[in-house]
Amino acid sequence: PAVKKNLTNIKVRYKYGGSDLAVTILTNDDSDDTGVATNAFTVNTDSGGDTDYLSDTSGNVHTREYNTLGIAAFQNQYWFQVKISGTAHQSFELDEVVLTYRELGVR
């Protein structure tokens, strides 16, 4: 958390959760580096060119992957937190959460 980063990709894979679960990324608020900013992703195939969404529903497995290159909210941040919300089945299993980022180094 001591080094600023640019988030470039997010991948969330889960079982039995349903395709309507929302993926949200929480980051530190740039205005004071102590607050929290919430950045929600839509489940649209193309959400305005800012993100690329991949849905793979092989059986009961759902994969959500987002390309976040060039999104200002994910640049120069100290930390990232993934929030999954919505109504999930009682057998919900979180399989994988992958955040790909590039460290900017200490300046």
TORSEVEX-569488 format. One record per residue: residue number from 1; residue in three letters; x, y, z of N, C-alpha, C, O, CB in turn. Coordinates in steps of 0.2 Angstrom, whole numbers. Glycine has a CB too. Layout:
<rs>
R, nr, rest, n.c1, n.c2, n.c3, ca.c1, ca.c2, ca.c3, c.c1, c.c2, c.c3, o.c1, o.c2, o.c3, cb.c1, cb.c2, cb.c3
R, NUM, Ala, X, Y, Z, X, Y, Z, X, Y, Z, X, Y, Z, X, Y, Z
...
</rs>
This chain:
<rs>
R, nr, rest, n.c1, n.c2, n.c3, ca.c1, ca.c2, ca.c3, c.c1, c.c2, c.c3, o.c1, o.c2, o.c3, cb.c1, cb.c2, cb.c3
R, 1, Pro, 4, -6, 0, 0, 0, 0, 4, 6, 0, 1, 12, -1, -5, 0, 6
R, 2, Ala, 11, 6, 1, 15, 12, 1, 17, 15, -6, 20, 20, -6, 21, 10, 5
R, 3, Val, 15, 11, -11, 17, 13, -18, 11, 14, -22, 7, 9, -22, 22, 8, -21
R, 4, Lys, 11, 19, -26, 5, 20, -30, 5, 15, -36, 11, 13, -38, 5, 27, -33
R, 5, Lys, -1, 13, -39, -1, 9, -44, -6, 11, -49, -11, 15, -47, -3, 2, -41
R, 6, Asn, -6, 8, -55, -11, 8, -60, -14, 1, -61, -11, -3, -63, -8, 11, -67
R, 7, Leu, -21, 1, -60, -24, -6, -61, -25, -7, -68, -28, -2, -72, -31, -6, -57
R, 8, Thr, -24, -12, -71, -24, -13, -78, -29, -19, -80, -32, -19, -86, -18, -15, -81
R, 9, Asn, -31, -23, -75, -36, -29, -77, -38, -32, -71, -35, -32, -65, -32, -34, -81
R, 10, Ile, -45, -34, -71, -48, -37, -65, -51, -43, -68, -55, -43, -73, -53, -32, -62
R, 11, Lys, -51, -49, -64, -54, -55, -66, -57, -58, -60, -53, -59, -54, -49, -60, -69
R, 12, Val, -63, -60, -60, -67, -63, -54, -70, -69, -57, -74, -68, -62, -72, -58, -51
R, 13, Arg, -69, -75, -54, -72, -81, -56, -76, -84, -50, -73, -85, -45, -67, -86, -59
R, 14, Tyr, -82, -86, -51, -86, -89, -45, -90, -94, -48, -92, -94, -54, -89, -84, -41
R, 15, Lys, -93, -98, -43, -98, -104, -45, -104, -102, -41, -104, -100, -36, -95, -111, -43
R, 16, Tyr, -110, -104, -45, -116, -104, -42, -119, -97, -39, -123, -97, -35, -116, -109, -36
R, 17, Gly, -116, -92, -42, -118, -85, -39, -123, -82, -44, -126, -77, -41, -112, -81, -39
R, 18, Gly, -124, -85, -50, -129, -81, -54, -125, -76, -58, -120, -73, -56, -135, -78, -50
R, 19, Ser, -128, -74, -64, -125, -69, -68, -126, -62, -66, -123, -58, -69, -126, -71, -75
R, 20, Asp, -130, -61, -61, -132, -54, -60, -128, -51, -54, -130, -45, -52, -140, -54, -58
R, 21, Leu, -123, -54, -52, -119, -51, -46, -115, -45, -49, -113, -46, -55, -115, -57, -43
R, 22, Ala, -115, -40, -45, -111, -34, -47, -104, -34, -44, -103, -36, -39, -115, -28, -45
R, 23, Val, -99, -32, -48, -92, -32, -46, -91, -24, -46, -92, -20, -50, -87, -35, -52
R, 24, Thr, -88, -22, -40, -86, -16, -38, -79, -15, -36, -77, -20, -32, -91, -12, -33
R, 25, Ile, -75, -10, -38, -69, -9, -35, -69, -3, -31, -71, 2, -33, -64, -9, -41
R, 26, Leu, -66, -4, -25, -65, 2, -20, -58, 4, -21, -53, 0, -21, -67, 0, -13
R, 27, Thr, -57, 10, -21, -50, 13, -21, -49, 19, -16, -54, 21, -13, -48, 15, -28
R, 28, Asn, -43, 21, -14, -42, 27, -10, -44, 33, -14, -44, 33, -20, -35, 27, -8
R, 29, Asp, -47, 38, -11, -50, 44, -14, -44, 48, -15, -40, 50, -10, -55, 47, -10
R, 30, Asp, -42, 50, -21, -36, 54, -23, -36, 61, -19, -31, 64, -19, -36, 55, -30
R, 31, Ser, -42, 64, -18, -42, 70, -15, -39, 71, -8, -36, 76, -7, -50, 72, -14
R, 32, Asp, -39, 65, -4, -35, 66, 2, -31, 59, 4, -28, 59, 9, -40, 67, 8
R, 33, Asp, -32, 54, 0, -28, 48, 1, -31, 44, 7, -27, 40, 10, -21, 49, 1
R, 34, Thr, -36, 46, 10, -39, 43, 16, -46, 41, 15, -48, 36, 19, -38, 48, 22
R, 35, Gly, -49, 44, 10, -56, 42, 9, -57, 36, 5, -52, 33, 2, -60, 47, 6
R, 36, Val, -63, 34, 3, -64, 28, -1, -68, 30, -7, -73, 33, -6, -67, 22, 2
R, 37, Ala, -66, 28, -13, -70, 29, -19, -73, 23, -22, -69, 18, -22, -66, 33, -25
R, 38, Thr, -79, 23, -24, -82, 16, -27, -83, 17, -34, -85, 22, -37, -89, 15, -23
R, 39, Asn, -81, 12, -38, -81, 11, -45, -84, 5, -47, -81, 0, -47, -74, 12, -48
R, 40, Ala, -91, 5, -49, -95, 0, -51, -94, -2, -58, -93, 3, -62, -102, 1, -49
R, 41, Phe, -94, -8, -60, -94, -11, -67, -101, -13, -69, -104, -16, -64, -89, -16, -68
R, 42, Thr, -103, -12, -75, -109, -15, -77, -108, -22, -80, -103, -24, -81, -112, -10, -82
R, 43, Val, -114, -25, -81, -113, -32, -84, -114, -32, -91, -115, -37, -94, -118, -37, -80
R, 44, Asn, -114, -26, -94, -115, -25, -101, -109, -28, -105, -103, -28, -102, -117, -18, -103
R, 45, Thr, -110, -31, -111, -104, -33, -115, -100, -28, -116, -94, -28, -116, -107, -36, -121
R, 46, Asp, -102, -22, -118, -98, -16, -119, -101, -10, -115, -107, -8, -117, -98, -14, -127
R, 47, Ser, -98, -8, -110, -100, -3, -106, -97, 4, -108, -94, 8, -103, -99, -4, -98
R, 48, Gly, -98, 6, -114, -96, 13, -116, -89, 13, -118, -86, 19, -119, -97, 17, -111
R, 49, Gly, -85, 7, -119, -78, 7, -121, -73, 8, -116, -67, 7, -117, -77, 13, -126
R, 50, Asp, -76, 9, -110, -71, 10, -104, -69, 3, -101, -63, 3, -99, -74, 14, -98
R, 51, Thr, -73, -2, -102, -71, -8, -99, -73, -14, -104, -77, -13, -108, -75, -10, -93
R, 52, Asp, -69, -19, -104, -71, -25, -108, -73, -30, -103, -70, -32, -98, -65, -28, -112
R, 53, Tyr, -79, -33, -105, -82, -38, -100, -83, -45, -103, -85, -45, -109, -89, -35, -98
R, 54, Leu, -81, -50, -100, -81, -56, -103, -85, -61, -98, -84, -61, -92, -73, -59, -103
R, 55, Ser, -90, -64, -101, -94, -68, -97, -94, -75, -99, -95, -77, -105, -101, -66, -97
R, 56, Asp, -91, -80, -95, -90, -87, -97, -94, -91, -92, -93, -92, -87, -83, -89, -97
R, 57, Thr, -100, -93, -95, -105, -97, -91, -104, -104, -92, -109, -108, -94, -112, -95, -91
R, 58, Ser, -98, -107, -91, -97, -114, -93, -100, -118, -87, -97, -118, -81, -90, -116, -94
R, 59, Gly, -106, -121, -87, -109, -125, -82, -111, -119, -77, -115, -115, -79, -104, -129, -78
R, 60, Asn, -109, -120, -71, -111, -115, -66, -106, -110, -64, -106, -106, -59, -113, -118, -59
R, 61, Val, -100, -110, -68, -95, -105, -67, -96, -99, -71, -97, -99, -77, -88, -109, -69
R, 62, His, -95, -93, -67, -96, -87, -71, -89, -83, -70, -86, -83, -65, -101, -82, -67
R, 63, Thr, -86, -80, -76, -80, -76, -76, -82, -69, -78, -85, -68, -83, -75, -80, -80
R, 64, Arg, -80, -65, -74, -80, -57, -75, -73, -55, -76, -69, -55, -71, -84, -53, -70
R, 65, Glu, -72, -52, -82, -65, -49, -83, -66, -42, -86, -70, -41, -91, -61, -54, -87
R, 66, Tyr, -62, -37, -83, -63, -31, -85, -56, -28, -87, -51, -29, -83, -66, -26, -80
R, 67, Asn, -55, -25, -93, -49, -21, -95, -50, -14, -92, -54, -10, -95, -48, -21, -103
R, 68, Thr, -46, -12, -88, -46, -5, -85, -41, 0, -87, -40, 5, -84, -46, -6, -77
R, 69, Leu, -37, -2, -92, -32, 3, -95, -35, 9, -97, -41, 9, -100, -29, 0, -101
R, 70, Gly, -32, 15, -95, -35, 21, -97, -40, 24, -93, -42, 30, -94, -37, 21, -104
R, 71, Ile, -43, 21, -88, -48, 23, -83, -45, 27, -78, -41, 24, -74, -53, 17, -81
R, 72, Ala, -46, 33, -77, -43, 38, -73, -44, 36, -65, -39, 37, -61, -45, 45, -73
R, 73, Ala, -49, 33, -64, -51, 31, -57, -46, 25, -54, -46, 24, -48, -58, 29, -56
R, 74, Phe, -43, 22, -59, -39, 16, -57, -31, 18, -58, -27, 13, -58, -40, 10, -61
R, 75, Gln, -30, 24, -59, -23, 26, -60, -20, 30, -53, -24, 34, -50, -22, 31, -66
R, 76, Asn, -14, 29, -52, -11, 32, -46, -15, 31, -39, -16, 36, -35, -11, 40, -47
R, 77, Gln, -16, 25, -38, -20, 23, -32, -15, 19, -28, -11, 15, -30, -26, 19, -34
R, 78, Tyr, -16, 19, -21, -12, 15, -16, -15, 8, -15, -11, 4, -15, -12, 19, -10
R, 79, Trp, -21, 7, -16, -24, 1, -14, -31, 0, -18, -34, 5, -20, -25, 0, -7
R, 80, Phe, -32, -6, -19, -39, -8, -23, -42, -14, -19, -39, -18, -16, -37, -11, -30
R, 81, Gln, -49, -14, -18, -52, -19, -15, -58, -21, -19, -62, -17, -22, -55, -16, -8
R, 82, Val, -59, -27, -20, -65, -30, -24, -71, -31, -20, -70, -34, -14, -63, -36, -28
R, 83, Lys, -77, -29, -22, -83, -30, -18, -88, -34, -23, -89, -31, -29, -86, -23, -16
R, 84, Ile, -91, -39, -21, -96, -43, -25, -102, -42, -22, -103, -44, -16, -93, -50, -27
R, 85, Ser, -107, -40, -25, -114, -39, -21, -119, -41, -26, -119, -42, -32, -115, -32, -20
R, 86, Gly, -125, -43, -23, -131, -45, -26, -133, -51, -22, -131, -53, -17, -129, -47, -33
R, 87, Thr, -138, -55, -25, -141, -61, -22, -138, -67, -25, -138, -68, -31, -149, -61, -23
R, 88, Ala, -135, -71, -21, -131, -76, -23, -134, -83, -20, -138, -83, -15, -124, -76, -21
R, 89, His, -133, -88, -24, -136, -95, -21, -132, -97, -15, -127, -94, -14, -135, -100, -27
R, 90, Gln, -135, -101, -11, -132, -103, -4, -126, -107, -5, -122, -108, -1, -137, -107, -1
R, 91, Ser, -125, -110, -11, -119, -114, -13, -113, -109, -16, -109, -112, -19, -121, -120, -17
R, 92, Phe, -114, -103, -16, -109, -98, -19, -102, -100, -17, -101, -101, -11, -111, -91, -17
R, 93, Glu, -98, -100, -22, -90, -102, -21, -86, -97, -25, -87, -96, -31, -88, -109, -23
R, 94, Leu, -82, -93, -21, -78, -88, -25, -71, -92, -27, -68, -95, -22, -76, -82, -20
R, 95, Asp, -70, -93, -33, -65, -97, -36, -58, -93, -36, -53, -95, -35, -67, -100, -42
R, 96, Glu, -59, -87, -39, -53, -83, -41, -54, -76, -41, -59, -73, -44, -50, -86, -47
R, 97, Val, -50, -72, -38, -50, -64, -39, -43, -62, -41, -38, -64, -37, -52, -60, -33
R, 98, Val, -42, -59, -47, -35, -58, -49, -35, -50, -51, -39, -48, -55, -33, -62, -56
R, 99, Leu, -31, -46, -48, -30, -39, -50, -23, -39, -53, -18, -40, -50, -31, -35, -43
R, 100, Thr, -23, -36, -59, -16, -35, -62, -15, -27, -62, -19, -23, -64, -16, -38, -69
R, 101, Tyr, -9, -26, -59, -7, -18, -59, 0, -17, -60, 4, -22, -60, -9, -16, -52
R, 102, Arg, 1, -11, -62, 8, -9, -63, 10, -4, -58, 7, 1, -57, 9, -6, -70
R, 103, Glu, 16, -5, -54, 18, -1, -49, 21, 5, -52, 25, 5, -57, 23, -4, -44
R, 104, Leu, 20, 11, -49, 23, 17, -52, 29, 19, -48, 33, 24, -51, 18, 23, -51
R, 105, Gly, 31, 16, -43, 37, 17, -39, 36, 23, -35, 32, 27, -35, 43, 19, -44
R, 106, Val, 41, 24, -30, 41, 29, -25, 44, 35, -28, 50, 35, -32, 45, 27, -19
R, 107, Arg, 41, 41, -28, 44, 47, -31, 45, 52, -26, 47, 58, -28, 39, 49, -37
</rs>
